[in-house]
Amino acid sequence: MSDSKTILIVEDEEKVASFIKKGLFTQGYVSVIASTGREALGFFETQKFDLVILDIGLPDLSGLEVCEEIRKKNTQIPVLMLTALGSMSDKLSGFEVGTDDYLVKPFDFMELLVRIKALLKRSNEKLKEEDEILKVADLELNLHQKVAIRSGKIIALTAKEFSLLQYLMRNRGRVVSKLDIAEHVWDIDFDTGTNFIEVYVNYLRNKIDKGFTDKLIHTIFGMGYTLKSK
């Protein structure tokens, strides 16, 4: 099954659109049909999609124009272009505006399904890779390699400093209390009566902010801490 992925079908031929939608439904996908480019862009503004199937020949905008507009709003969503032409120049034009794959009409549904699954898998892997790197301003935290980098310089952190920075970066812009930090970083849910959190925040400040004009770790007196850029 597809885990309820939602697909936007942009196709002005009613029979083709209906054929694709019915086939996707049997595979567990949710799909929405747009018969014009402008209708597709309207749907894209108001709904979340995991993939776009886009016909190159539409009655108003071309599929290439629609793809360009989609890419301005979302650089990651997979776009599969459908064409009745299949010439090399069409493919190159499509790739230039951000198409991920091409399928020439007429096509077998199983071939379309294989392409869709491959694009969604690639997209999911990309998202996982992005989730492994947290970024705030010029500070990066690579969760896979366990490395912190600021302005290109590697910062040596202890395991607890790394966990504390990870928690602050995942909650960037939000004020987290000492109790929040104790629960999520040290796995204790009570006030120990010691200042160990302040001590570790200061350790982190000395490594992350010292020597930089843009201070990222801020104390919100009486409330806790927040990590954010100016």
Backbone bond lengths (Angstrom), bond angles and torsions (degrees), N, CA, C in turn:
res aa  C-N    CA-C-N  psi(-1)  N-CA   C-N-CA  omega(-1)  CA-C   N-CA-C  phi
1 M - - - 1.474 - - 1.522 110.56 -
2 S 1.326 115.82 165.34 1.460 120.78 -172.17 1.511 114.31 -94.60
3 D 1.332 117.69 -1.43 1.454 121.32 -178.60 1.526 110.78 62.58
4 S 1.343 115.41 39.61 1.472 123.60 174.18 1.529 113.98 54.57
5 K 1.302 116.70 44.26 1.458 120.75 172.67 1.529 108.39 -71.98
6 T 1.326 115.47 144.95 1.469 120.09 -178.82 1.521 109.65 -109.37
7 I 1.322 115.83 128.72 1.463 121.94 -174.13 1.531 110.30 -119.54
8 L 1.316 116.34 133.63 1.459 122.32 175.15 1.526 108.24 -94.74
9 I 1.342 116.21 119.93 1.466 121.86 178.06 1.529 107.89 -102.36
10 V 1.316 116.63 115.74 1.469 120.89 -179.67 1.517 106.83 -109.20
11 E 1.318 115.90 99.24 1.469 122.22 -171.88 1.523 109.36 -153.74
12 D 1.349 116.88 124.42 1.469 119.68 -177.27 1.527 113.02 -87.20
13 E 1.348 117.60 -14.35 1.470 119.52 175.97 1.519 108.39 -83.05
14 E 1.314 115.73 110.78 1.470 121.14 -172.77 1.524 112.88 -57.59
15 K 1.343 117.19 -41.54 1.469 121.09 -178.17 1.528 111.11 -65.08
16 V 1.331 115.82 -42.10 1.469 120.05 179.98 1.532 110.25 -65.74
17 A 1.337 115.71 -45.37 1.471 120.37 -179.58 1.524 110.87 -61.11
18 S 1.334 115.58 -43.89 1.470 120.92 -179.42 1.531 111.12 -65.60
19 F 1.330 116.11 -39.89 1.470 122.27 178.19 1.531 110.32 -60.43
20 I 1.331 115.54 -45.26 1.476 119.97 -179.67 1.525 110.38 -66.29
21 K 1.326 116.33 -45.89 1.471 120.38 -177.44 1.526 111.62 -61.48
22 K 1.343 116.55 -44.16 1.470 120.03 179.90 1.526 111.04 -63.99
23 G 1.332 115.75 -41.99 1.465 119.75 178.89 1.522 111.77 -63.28
24 L 1.324 116.06 -42.43 1.473 120.15 179.52 1.524 111.26 -65.47
25 F 1.327 115.80 -37.11 1.472 120.50 179.25 1.529 111.02 -60.03
26 T 1.343 116.43 -39.60 1.476 119.84 179.94 1.531 111.42 -66.11
27 Q 1.343 116.25 -20.16 1.464 120.89 -179.69 1.530 112.48 -98.21
28 G 1.341 116.23 4.03 1.460 120.15 176.78 1.511 115.42 90.18
29 Y 1.340 116.97 9.83 1.456 120.04 179.43 1.521 110.72 -91.16
30 V 1.328 115.12 145.43 1.464 121.24 172.24 1.521 106.31 -95.30
31 S 1.335 118.08 136.18 1.457 118.59 179.57 1.519 111.97 -138.96
32 V 1.326 114.54 152.08 1.464 123.12 178.86 1.517 107.05 -124.98
33 I 1.345 116.47 135.08 1.468 120.61 -178.70 1.522 110.79 -102.69
34 A 1.333 115.87 132.43 1.471 122.32 170.98 1.522 106.52 -120.83
35 S 1.328 117.24 131.06 1.471 119.85 -176.65 1.525 113.15 -96.49
36 T 1.339 116.78 -7.11 1.466 121.04 176.19 1.531 109.54 -134.55
37 G 1.314 115.37 163.27 1.458 120.25 178.49 1.512 112.26 -64.79
38 R 1.321 115.83 -42.12 1.475 119.44 -178.35 1.526 111.24 -67.17
39 E 1.326 116.15 -37.29 1.472 119.48 177.00 1.531 109.41 -64.34
40 A 1.316 116.61 -40.17 1.472 121.05 178.94 1.522 111.02 -61.51
41 L 1.331 116.64 -44.98 1.464 120.40 -179.31 1.526 111.22 -66.38
42 G 1.341 115.94 -33.03 1.472 120.35 175.56 1.516 111.32 -64.60
43 F 1.344 116.63 -44.66 1.465 120.94 176.54 1.528 110.44 -61.73
44 F 1.338 115.92 -40.70 1.459 121.18 -176.45 1.522 111.38 -64.48
45 E 1.327 116.49 -29.45 1.470 121.26 178.88 1.519 112.01 -71.96
46 T 1.324 116.70 -31.59 1.466 120.22 -170.35 1.532 114.99 -109.63
47 Q 1.338 117.43 -12.66 1.459 119.84 -178.02 1.525 110.75 -129.28
48 K 1.334 114.86 159.66 1.471 120.58 178.77 1.529 108.73 -101.08
49 F 1.330 115.61 128.27 1.457 121.19 178.42 1.523 110.34 -122.62
50 D 1.342 114.88 154.36 1.464 120.61 179.23 1.523 111.98 -101.06
51 L 1.345 116.50 -17.23 1.462 120.90 -178.94 1.520 108.58 -162.58
52 V 1.339 116.00 151.37 1.470 120.96 177.48 1.524 109.05 -122.79
53 I 1.337 115.47 128.31 1.467 121.62 170.32 1.526 105.48 -102.53
54 L 1.326 116.97 118.06 1.459 120.90 -166.81 1.526 111.72 -127.59
55 D 1.324 116.00 117.22 1.463 120.95 176.51 1.531 109.15 -74.89
56 I 1.324 116.88 137.82 1.459 119.55 -177.84 1.526 112.45 -74.37
57 G 1.349 116.57 -29.13 1.462 120.26 -177.25 1.517 112.17 -105.14
58 L 1.329 116.70 96.23 1.470 122.29 -179.21 1.530 109.12 -112.25
59 P 1.329 118.18 158.89 1.472 120.32 -175.30 1.525 115.59 -70.54
60 D 1.326 117.64 -21.94 1.471 118.74 -179.12 1.532 110.91 -112.36
61 L 1.319 116.89 -79.96 1.463 121.33 175.45 1.525 108.87 -87.67
62 S 1.316 117.03 156.24 1.467 118.86 174.07 1.521 108.57 -81.32
63 G 1.322 116.08 160.44 1.450 119.98 176.87 1.517 111.80 -59.36
64 L 1.330 116.65 -32.63 1.465 120.98 178.84 1.530 110.67 -64.34
65 E 1.338 115.76 -42.36 1.475 120.38 178.91 1.524 110.72 -65.35
66 V 1.331 115.83 -41.27 1.472 120.07 179.25 1.525 110.03 -63.67
67 C 1.334 116.69 -42.73 1.469 120.92 179.16 1.525 110.72 -61.35
68 E 1.325 116.50 -41.62 1.467 120.62 178.17 1.525 111.14 -58.94
69 E 1.340 116.16 -44.22 1.471 120.60 -179.52 1.524 110.84 -67.03
70 I 1.327 116.62 -39.93 1.471 120.88 178.02 1.532 110.36 -61.46
71 R 1.332 115.72 -42.38 1.466 120.10 -178.49 1.529 112.43 -66.37
72 K 1.326 117.44 -26.48 1.470 120.30 176.59 1.530 110.73 -67.15
73 K 1.332 115.61 -29.13 1.465 120.92 -176.91 1.530 112.52 -97.58
74 N 1.327 116.25 -29.15 1.469 120.03 -176.19 1.526 108.95 -150.44
75 T 1.325 116.34 112.27 1.469 120.06 -177.00 1.527 112.27 -86.57
76 Q 1.340 117.36 -9.64 1.462 120.40 -171.51 1.524 114.52 -102.49
77 I 1.327 118.28 -28.78 1.464 119.91 -173.04 1.528 111.22 -61.77
78 P 1.336 118.59 132.10 1.469 120.74 179.34 1.532 111.14 -68.37
79 V 1.343 116.01 136.71 1.465 121.89 177.92 1.525 108.34 -123.12
80 L 1.330 115.60 120.54 1.465 122.42 177.68 1.525 107.90 -106.67
81 M 1.325 117.20 116.06 1.460 121.86 -176.83 1.529 110.72 -90.92
82 L 1.338 115.96 134.25 1.459 121.83 174.38 1.524 108.73 -104.82
83 T 1.321 116.92 136.09 1.459 120.24 178.72 1.518 111.11 -144.86
84 A 1.322 115.46 147.44 1.463 120.72 175.60 1.522 109.68 -92.41
85 L 1.325 116.86 -5.17 1.463 121.22 -173.83 1.528 111.74 -94.31
86 G 1.317 115.10 -60.21 1.461 119.13 175.78 1.508 115.03 74.78
87 S 1.335 116.59 16.10 1.465 118.43 179.18 1.527 110.13 -77.24
88 M 1.316 116.28 157.67 1.460 121.17 -179.37 1.522 110.94 -61.71
89 S 1.339 117.49 -37.59 1.469 120.20 -178.62 1.522 111.06 -64.73
90 D 1.345 117.27 -37.42 1.471 120.69 177.12 1.523 110.71 -64.89
91 K 1.323 115.91 -41.90 1.467 119.69 -179.88 1.523 110.73 -64.17
92 L 1.335 115.55 -44.31 1.465 118.93 -179.90 1.521 111.03 -63.43
93 S 1.335 116.98 -40.95 1.479 120.87 177.85 1.515 110.26 -61.59
94 G 1.332 115.96 -40.93 1.457 120.61 179.71 1.514 111.94 -64.62
95 F 1.323 117.10 -44.38 1.465 120.37 -179.83 1.526 111.29 -66.03
96 E 1.334 116.12 -32.50 1.464 120.11 179.78 1.530 112.19 -65.23
97 V 1.336 117.28 -33.42 1.469 120.07 -179.47 1.531 112.43 -92.60
98 G 1.347 117.00 1.28 1.462 119.07 173.28 1.509 116.88 110.16
99 T 1.346 117.75 14.25 1.459 120.05 175.30 1.532 109.57 -68.56
100 D 1.328 116.58 140.00 1.465 120.23 -179.18 1.523 112.94 -92.06
101 D 1.350 115.74 -30.40 1.465 118.98 -178.81 1.530 108.49 -156.06
102 Y 1.334 114.96 166.11 1.455 122.53 -176.04 1.516 110.28 -131.04
103 L 1.312 117.48 144.10 1.461 121.18 174.30 1.525 107.86 -139.99
104 V 1.335 115.69 128.37 1.464 120.71 -176.22 1.531 110.13 -91.89
105 K 1.345 115.43 133.17 1.466 120.73 175.28 1.530 109.42 -78.67
106 P 1.341 118.23 148.60 1.463 127.47 -8.78 1.535 110.10 -75.93
107 F 1.329 115.80 150.49 1.461 119.82 -177.92 1.523 109.74 -130.90
108 D 1.314 114.78 158.39 1.455 121.37 175.43 1.523 108.09 -85.01
109 F 1.331 117.79 138.91 1.457 120.16 -176.73 1.524 112.00 -59.30
110 M 1.333 116.93 -37.18 1.469 119.44 -178.69 1.532 111.13 -64.20
111 E 1.345 116.35 -33.07 1.460 118.99 176.85 1.531 109.74 -67.60
112 L 1.337 116.14 -41.72 1.469 120.78 176.59 1.529 110.14 -59.76
113 L 1.319 116.36 -43.44 1.464 121.28 -177.84 1.533 111.22 -63.31
114 V 1.332 116.22 -41.50 1.473 120.39 178.49 1.526 110.05 -61.13
115 R 1.352 116.12 -43.11 1.474 120.19 179.65 1.535 110.79 -63.61
116 I 1.338 115.94 -42.98 1.469 121.01 -179.51 1.524 110.74 -61.34
117 K 1.328 115.75 -47.37 1.471 119.90 -178.66 1.522 111.04 -62.70
118 A 1.329 116.95 -39.77 1.466 120.77 179.90 1.530 110.39 -65.44
119 L 1.332 117.37 -42.27 1.469 121.28 -179.64 1.524 111.25 -66.86
120 L 1.333 116.80 -41.54 1.468 120.04 179.58 1.528 111.12 -67.01
121 K 1.325 116.61 -38.12 1.466 120.43 178.38 1.529 109.99 -63.58
122 R 1.335 115.88 -45.70 1.467 120.73 179.62 1.524 110.70 -62.14
123 S 1.340 115.41 -40.35 1.463 120.74 179.81 1.525 111.19 -64.02
124 N 1.341 116.35 -42.70 1.469 120.89 179.22 1.530 111.34 -63.92
125 E 1.332 116.35 -38.99 1.469 120.35 179.09 1.525 110.54 -65.79
126 K 1.334 116.47 -38.24 1.466 121.61 177.96 1.517 110.42 -62.68
127 L 1.345 115.49 -44.92 1.464 120.02 -179.30 1.520 111.22 -63.51
128 K 1.339 116.32 -38.64 1.467 119.86 178.37 1.525 110.71 -63.86
129 E 1.335 116.05 -40.96 1.469 120.36 178.34 1.520 110.33 -61.74
130 E 1.348 116.27 -41.98 1.461 119.86 -179.93 1.523 111.08 -65.83
131 D 1.348 115.92 -37.21 1.463 120.26 178.84 1.527 111.57 -64.08
132 E 1.337 116.73 -21.23 1.461 120.19 -177.90 1.526 111.87 -81.63
133 I 1.329 117.54 -9.50 1.471 120.59 178.94 1.531 109.15 -123.79
134 L 1.334 116.19 114.86 1.458 121.66 176.80 1.522 108.09 -94.76
135 K 1.335 117.19 139.31 1.469 120.97 -178.21 1.522 111.03 -133.77
136 V 1.304 116.11 134.22 1.464 123.40 169.63 1.525 106.16 -139.89
137 A 1.330 116.08 118.02 1.473 121.64 -176.38 1.534 108.72 53.21
138 D 1.343 117.43 -125.31 1.469 120.38 -178.48 1.533 112.20 -96.91
139 L 1.339 115.80 14.93 1.465 121.19 178.97 1.528 109.92 -101.37
140 E 1.341 115.91 129.78 1.460 121.71 177.47 1.524 109.93 -124.75
141 L 1.322 114.94 142.23 1.460 120.32 176.30 1.524 107.43 -126.95
142 N 1.324 116.08 111.75 1.459 121.48 179.77 1.528 108.43 -91.08
143 L 1.326 116.08 107.80 1.467 121.12 -174.85 1.519 111.84 -72.90
144 H 1.331 116.29 -26.54 1.462 119.72 -179.38 1.532 110.78 -75.81
145 Q 1.341 116.17 -45.36 1.463 120.56 -178.20 1.533 112.88 -90.45
146 K 1.351 115.80 -6.89 1.473 121.21 -179.59 1.537 111.28 58.79
147 V 1.328 115.37 48.31 1.457 121.26 -177.51 1.526 110.19 -128.38
148 A 1.340 116.05 136.73 1.468 122.06 173.52 1.524 108.13 -108.12
149 I 1.335 115.89 136.02 1.467 121.11 -179.09 1.522 108.92 -134.76
150 R 1.329 116.86 131.27 1.463 120.07 172.76 1.527 108.99 -127.43
151 S 1.329 115.26 126.29 1.479 122.16 -177.74 1.526 111.56 50.19
152 G 1.330 114.67 40.59 1.457 120.21 176.74 1.511 115.16 82.65
153 K 1.335 117.58 -3.40 1.465 121.04 -178.00 1.528 110.25 -102.16
154 I 1.338 116.39 128.65 1.474 121.24 178.60 1.523 109.52 -73.96
155 I 1.345 115.75 132.99 1.460 121.98 -179.20 1.531 109.03 -110.91
156 A 1.310 116.62 123.09 1.468 120.97 -179.90 1.528 109.83 -77.74
157 L 1.331 116.95 123.64 1.461 122.24 -179.76 1.518 110.35 -126.23
158 T 1.334 115.72 147.38 1.470 119.63 171.34 1.527 107.46 -76.31
159 A 1.336 116.59 169.58 1.467 120.74 -178.83 1.529 111.53 -59.13
160 K 1.343 117.94 -42.27 1.467 120.90 -178.98 1.528 111.26 -72.14
161 E 1.319 117.29 -36.88 1.466 119.95 176.57 1.533 109.80 -63.13
162 F 1.325 115.84 -40.50 1.468 120.53 178.73 1.536 110.04 -62.90
163 S 1.336 116.67 -45.63 1.471 120.84 179.88 1.527 111.44 -63.17
164 L 1.331 116.60 -39.62 1.459 121.02 178.89 1.528 110.32 -65.72
165 L 1.326 116.62 -44.54 1.464 119.93 179.13 1.522 110.93 -64.50
166 Q 1.322 116.29 -40.03 1.460 120.55 178.08 1.537 110.54 -60.21
167 Y 1.327 116.58 -44.05 1.472 120.39 179.77 1.529 110.91 -63.97
168 L 1.324 117.00 -43.74 1.464 120.50 179.63 1.532 111.32 -64.71
169 M 1.339 116.40 -39.57 1.466 119.62 -178.80 1.519 111.87 -71.62
170 R 1.323 117.30 -36.07 1.476 119.72 176.83 1.534 110.93 -66.43
171 N 1.325 115.94 -24.59 1.469 121.04 179.42 1.533 111.17 -109.29
172 R 1.332 116.71 27.81 1.462 121.60 -176.53 1.532 111.40 -51.72
173 G 1.346 113.97 134.96 1.461 119.41 179.67 1.517 113.89 84.10
174 R 1.332 116.99 -10.61 1.465 121.69 -179.62 1.524 109.55 -106.08
175 V 1.333 116.58 141.67 1.466 119.99 177.63 1.531 108.49 -82.73
176 V 1.341 115.57 124.09 1.469 119.62 177.50 1.529 108.17 -112.75
177 S 1.327 116.26 135.75 1.463 121.01 -178.25 1.522 110.58 -80.33
178 K 1.326 114.99 169.18 1.467 119.78 176.50 1.527 110.09 -63.05
179 L 1.328 116.25 -35.64 1.461 120.13 178.70 1.533 110.67 -65.73
180 D 1.356 116.54 -40.87 1.475 120.55 175.86 1.523 110.00 -56.81
181 I 1.328 115.58 -47.30 1.460 120.85 -178.20 1.533 110.44 -64.70
182 A 1.330 116.64 -44.05 1.468 120.64 179.54 1.530 110.71 -58.69
183 E 1.346 116.65 -41.18 1.468 121.16 -178.15 1.525 111.77 -69.47
184 H 1.330 115.94 -45.35 1.465 119.61 -171.54 1.528 114.69 -88.34
185 V 1.312 117.16 -25.99 1.465 119.44 -177.76 1.531 111.67 -102.38
186 W 1.351 115.95 -40.24 1.467 119.48 -178.68 1.532 112.78 -104.83
187 D 1.328 116.62 -4.67 1.473 121.77 178.09 1.528 112.94 59.62
188 I 1.331 116.22 37.61 1.465 120.45 172.31 1.515 108.05 -124.88
189 D 1.323 117.16 144.84 1.462 119.64 -173.81 1.539 111.84 -116.68
190 F 1.323 115.58 36.84 1.471 118.24 177.68 1.526 109.23 -150.24
191 D 1.302 116.10 163.07 1.473 122.17 178.84 1.520 108.68 -82.68
192 T 1.323 116.79 118.91 1.470 120.14 -177.24 1.523 112.03 -77.51
193 G 1.340 116.31 -10.98 1.452 119.75 -177.84 1.515 112.57 81.22
194 T 1.337 116.94 5.35 1.466 120.84 177.90 1.530 108.98 -111.50
195 N 1.315 114.81 169.10 1.471 119.53 -177.75 1.533 111.56 -103.35
196 F 1.343 117.82 30.68 1.464 120.15 -174.57 1.525 112.82 -62.61
197 I 1.350 117.53 -30.84 1.469 119.25 179.59 1.531 110.21 -68.88
198 E 1.343 116.46 -44.00 1.469 119.56 176.60 1.525 110.65 -58.83
199 V 1.333 115.17 -39.86 1.471 119.90 -179.50 1.529 110.27 -61.81
200 Y 1.333 116.43 -46.34 1.467 119.96 -178.52 1.526 112.02 -69.37
201 V 1.332 116.86 -35.97 1.473 119.73 176.43 1.524 109.44 -62.45
202 N 1.344 116.91 -40.01 1.468 120.69 177.66 1.529 112.02 -66.76
203 Y 1.347 116.59 -38.30 1.465 120.04 174.83 1.535 109.46 -56.57
204 L 1.338 113.71 -47.04 1.466 120.68 -177.10 1.534 111.12 -65.46
205 R 1.325 115.33 -42.04 1.476 119.93 178.45 1.534 111.14 -58.01
206 N 1.327 115.30 -44.65 1.466 119.77 -178.74 1.526 111.99 -62.00
207 K 1.333 115.68 -30.04 1.464 119.09 -178.11 1.535 112.40 -90.53
208 I 1.335 116.14 -35.28 1.470 120.49 -174.03 1.527 112.92 -90.90
209 D 1.335 116.63 -41.94 1.468 120.66 -171.51 1.529 115.47 -102.74
210 K 1.322 116.82 -23.88 1.468 119.48 -174.96 1.530 110.87 -60.97
211 G 1.335 115.95 126.38 1.458 120.93 179.86 1.515 114.25 90.53
212 F 1.355 117.14 -1.68 1.470 120.91 179.26 1.523 110.26 -112.76
213 T 1.319 116.45 139.13 1.464 121.18 178.24 1.523 111.07 -68.38
214 D 1.334 115.95 -42.54 1.471 121.08 -179.47 1.527 109.21 -83.98
215 K 1.341 116.23 100.56 1.465 120.95 178.84 1.533 108.87 -79.46
216 L 1.320 116.08 132.04 1.466 120.37 -175.78 1.530 113.41 -99.71
217 I 1.320 117.28 -32.34 1.474 120.10 -178.32 1.530 109.08 -95.81
218 H 1.342 115.94 121.39 1.463 121.24 -175.67 1.527 110.43 -122.40
219 T 1.342 115.55 139.90 1.468 121.22 173.98 1.518 108.50 -92.75
220 I 1.326 116.28 127.59 1.465 121.86 174.07 1.528 105.54 -105.40
221 F 1.334 116.57 100.00 1.463 121.35 -169.72 1.529 112.46 -56.68
222 G 1.314 113.99 131.61 1.468 120.88 -179.98 1.519 113.56 81.22
223 M 1.339 117.60 -4.56 1.464 119.80 -176.57 1.525 113.54 -125.28
224 G 1.352 117.19 -41.89 1.456 118.34 -179.09 1.514 111.42 147.99
225 Y 1.325 115.93 -138.52 1.463 121.15 -174.74 1.528 110.56 -134.02
226 T 1.318 114.85 156.67 1.460 120.20 174.26 1.516 109.08 -143.49
227 L 1.308 116.58 148.78 1.461 121.42 176.14 1.524 108.13 -115.40
228 K 1.323 115.36 118.12 1.468 119.63 -179.44 1.515 109.45 -160.65
229 S 1.339 115.03 157.81 1.452 120.75 175.06 1.529 108.32 -90.01
230 K 1.332 116.88 162.00 1.471 120.62 179.77 1.518 111.12 -58.58
